[in-house]
């Protein structure tokens, strides 16, 4: 609230209640001189009576500390220094400490919100409002996102990542399919197999597989994917193991030969096994 309206806070020392005595005296004065013994129909009527009380009673009395009428001091010195109210009303929010993880995200309410990568490993303050989540490093606002409607959602801005990482994350499922098709049919088949199951969960695995091309080249990656497909295990971990063991350079086992089904027939007619109409057995 202080940040929103731009005022100062002058806190008292902990466990020293007497330090705020003058402030409490002002509250008591309003309660005992204005509120006591009155009954208001609604807030509008209360404010109308309060305005009259301020101008005729509280503002014209001699203040116990300044020994001058408060209303006159306000009009002569304080009124000109007042700041205009914010265009938007203050919205109450929850403030909680959060840690920036290596993936440039913080976790708030089970959802993930990105912040600039320079804050990785730092503790930030998350201001969780009804519609907005704001992330502060001290007094600096470093990121702002719409609040998730349900847990598990990701709110990511690519500009929060280093340039190299942002380019990697731009690999959407469609982009990954196009890149895999350029490597070869086996790589394309691995990509389709993974994305067909759980596209959002398997996207990072597909991205990691395609990044292997940068270190081993298209030919080896295609051979490793072909071997992984042959044995029915297309996980990134398995493809990486194939490459590390250079198994992609080994020929695949020969396929199991297919057998042509033989046509079978009975050597004796079925009538030889049944009794004839005359009751004799043949």
Buried (B, 14 or more C-beta within 10 A) or exposed (E): EEEEEEEEEEEEEEEEEEEBEEEEEEEEEBEEEBBEEEEEEEEEEBEEBBEEBBEEEBBEBEEEEEEEBBBEBEEEEEEEEEEEEEEEEEEEBEEEEBEBEEBBBBBBBEBBBBBBBEBBEEEBBBBBEEEEBBBBBEEEEBBBBEBBEEEEBEBBBEEBBEEEBBEBBEBEBEEBBEBBEEBBEBBBBBBBBBBEEEEEEBBBBBBBBBBBBEEBEEEBBBBBBBBBBEEEEBBBEBBBBBBEEEBBEEEEEEEEEEEEEEEEEEEEEEEEEEEEEEEEEE
